[in-house]
C-alpha cells in the first residue's frame, strides 16, 4: 500500500471525503492519506491472500474481508483500512457516519511498501492492538519472499516469526489453518536483488 498525504482536514471533512471516494482514505492527525496499492505486485499478492484464505475457510464459518473494509481501531478513530482481514465466527459491525465498520477482526494483513512499512510495523500496529479481538498480524513484503508473523500470547505479548522461503508454511492460529509463502506469492515475479554496498576503504 502507498501513502499520499493531502491537505489538513477536520474529522468531519475526512468522513465526507471518504464517503464520496472509491479510494481507501485514512485519517491521521488532520491529514488524509490515499492508501492505494500502487503496484501490480501489491494487487497480485492481495488477490492471492483473499483467494487462498477464502478457499481454506469456506466450509468453516469464517469470513475474509478485502482491503476496502473499514476496521474500527478504538485508539485511532474513526476507522482504518488494512489489505486483508479475517475472523472465525460472527462478524460484528458498527455504523460510523452511515458506513459499516468491522469491529472484531482476528487476523489483519498488510502488504508492505517502502512508503508505509515503518508505519505498518510501528504506529499502525500499536493502534491495531486496541482492537479487542485482534490476535494475529501478517506483514508481507513485495520485493522478495518475506513474511513477518506476529501472534498475541496469553500475557498480551506478541510472538514474532520470520519466513523467507517459498516452501515455508505458517500456521494462522486465529483461523486454525495453514498457508504457504508459495500460495501468497503465486505468479509474482521478484525484482533482481540490489547489489551490496561497496566495502569501506580505510583512509590510512
C-alpha positions in Angstrom: 0.0 0.0 0.0 1.2 3.5 -0.6 0.5 6.7 1.3 -0.1 10.1 -0.3 -0.6 13.0 2.2 -3.2 15.6 1.3 -4.0 18.9 3.0 -5.2 19.4 6.6 -8.8 18.2 7.2 -11.2 18.2 10.1 -12.5 14.8 11.1 -16.0 15.8 9.7 -14.4 16.8 6.4 -12.5 13.5 6.2 -15.6 11.4 6.8 -17.4 13.3 4.0 -14.5 12.9 1.7 -14.1 9.2 2.4 -17.8 8.5 1.9 -17.6 10.0 -1.6 -14.4 8.3 -2.6 -13.7 5.0 -4.2 -10.1 5.0 -2.8 -9.1 3.9 0.6 -8.6 7.1 2.5 -7.2 7.1 6.1 -7.2 10.0 8.6 -4.1 10.7 10.7 -3.6 13.9 12.7 -5.5 16.1 10.3 -4.0 14.6 7.2 -5.8 12.3 4.7 -3.8 9.5 3.1 -4.7 7.6 -0.1 -3.8 4.0 0.9 -3.8 2.6 -2.6 -1.9 -0.5 -3.5 0.2 1.3 -6.1 1.8 -1.6 -7.8 0.9 -4.7 -9.8 2.8 -6.9 -7.3 0.7 -5.5 -4.5 -2.6 -6.3 -6.2 -1.3 -9.8 -7.1 -0.3 -10.6 -3.5 -3.5 -9.1 -2.1 -5.6 -11.2 -4.5 -3.6 -14.3 -3.6 -4.3 -13.8 0.1 -8.0 -13.3 -0.4 -8.4 -16.3 -2.7 -6.2 -18.6 -0.6 -8.0 -17.8 2.7 -11.5 -18.0 1.2 -10.7 -21.4 -0.2 -9.3 -22.7 3.1 -12.1 -21.2 5.3 -15.2 -21.6 3.1 -16.6 -24.5 5.0 -15.6 -23.4 8.5 -17.8 -20.5 9.3 -15.0 -18.0 8.9 -15.0 -14.7 7.0 -12.4 -13.0 4.9 -12.6 -9.2 4.2 -10.8 -7.3 1.3 -8.9 -4.1 1.6 -11.9 -1.8 1.2 -13.3 -3.0 4.5 -13.3 -0.3 7.3 -11.9 -1.5 10.6 -12.7 0.1 13.9 -9.5 1.0 15.7 -10.5 2.3 19.2 -7.3 4.2 19.9 -7.3 5.8 16.4 -10.9 6.8 15.3 -12.9 6.8 13.3 -11.7 3.7 11.4 -8.8 2.4 9.2 -8.1 0.1 6.3 -5.9 -3.0 6.1 -5.1 -5.0 3.0 -7.0 -8.1 4.3 -8.7 -9.1 7.5 -10.4 -12.3 8.6 -12.2 -13.9 11.6 -14.0 -17.1 12.5 -17.5 -16.8 13.9 -19.9 -13.9 13.6 -18.7 -10.6 12.1 -19.7 -7.5 14.1 -20.2 -4.1 12.5 -20.9 -0.6 13.8 -22.3 2.3 11.8 -20.0 5.3 11.6 -21.5 8.2 9.7 -23.5 5.8 7.6 -20.6 3.4 6.9 -20.3 -0.2 8.1 -17.2 -0.6 10.2 -15.9 -4.1 11.2 -15.2 -4.2 15.0 -13.8 -7.7 15.6 -11.1 -8.8 13.1 -8.9 -11.6 14.5 -6.3 -11.6 11.7 -5.0 -8.4 9.9 -2.7 -8.5 6.9 -0.7 -5.6 5.4 1.2 -5.8 2.2 4.3 -3.6 2.7 5.7 -0.8 0.5 8.7 1.4 1.0 6.4 4.4 1.9 4.3 2.6 4.6 6.5 -0.2 6.0 7.6 1.8 9.0 4.0 2.9 9.7 2.6 -0.6 9.3 5.3 -2.1 11.6 5.2 0.7 14.2 2.3 3.2 14.9 -0.4 1.3 13.0 0.4 -2.0 14.7 0.4 -0.2 18.1 -3.1 1.1 17.4 -4.3 -2.2 16.0 -3.6 -3.7 19.4 -6.5 -1.6 20.8 -8.9 -3.9 18.8 -10.1 -6.4 21.5 -10.4 -9.4 19.1 -7.1 -8.8 17.2 -4.9 -11.8 17.7 -2.7 -12.1 14.6 -0.8 -9.9 12.3 0.9 -10.6 8.9 3.3 -8.2 7.2 4.0 -9.3 3.6 7.0 -8.0 1.7 6.7 -7.3 -2.1 10.3 -7.3 -3.2 11.2 -10.8 -2.0 9.6 -13.8 -0.3 9.4 -12.5 3.3 6.6 -12.6 5.8 6.6 -11.4 9.4 4.1 -13.2 11.5 3.0 -11.9 14.9 0.7 -13.8 17.3 -0.7 -12.5 20.5 0.2 -14.5 23.6 -1.8 -15.1 26.8 0.2 -12.4 28.6 -0.6 -9.9 25.8 3.0 -10.0 24.5 3.4 -10.8 20.8 5.5 -13.7 19.4 7.2 -12.9 16.1 8.4 -15.3 13.5 10.0 -14.6 10.1 9.5 -16.7 6.9 11.9 -16.3 3.9 11.4 -19.4 1.7 8.6 -20.0 -0.7 8.2 -23.6 0.7 7.8 -22.2 4.2 4.4 -22.9 5.8 2.9 -20.7 8.5 0.0 -21.6 10.8 -2.7 -19.0 11.3 -3.6 -19.6 14.9 -6.7 -17.4 14.9 -8.2 -19.2 11.9 -6.9 -22.7 12.5 -5.4 -23.2 9.1 -2.0 -23.1 7.3 -0.8 -21.1 4.4 2.5 -21.3 2.4 4.5 -18.5 1.1 4.2 -20.1 -2.3 0.4 -19.5 -2.2 0.9 -15.9 -1.1 3.4 -15.2 -3.9 1.8 -17.2 -6.7 2.5 -15.6 -10.1 4.7 -12.8 -8.5 8.0 -12.0 -10.3 10.5 -10.6 -7.9 13.0 -7.9 -9.0 16.7 -8.8 -9.0 18.3 -8.3 -5.6 20.1 -5.0 -5.1 23.9 -5.2 -5.2 25.6 -5.0 -1.8 27.2 -1.7 -0.9 30.9 -1.4 -1.7 33.3 -2.2 1.1 34.6 0.5 3.3 38.1 1.6 2.5 40.5 2.9 5.1 41.7 6.4 4.8 45.1 5.4 6.1 
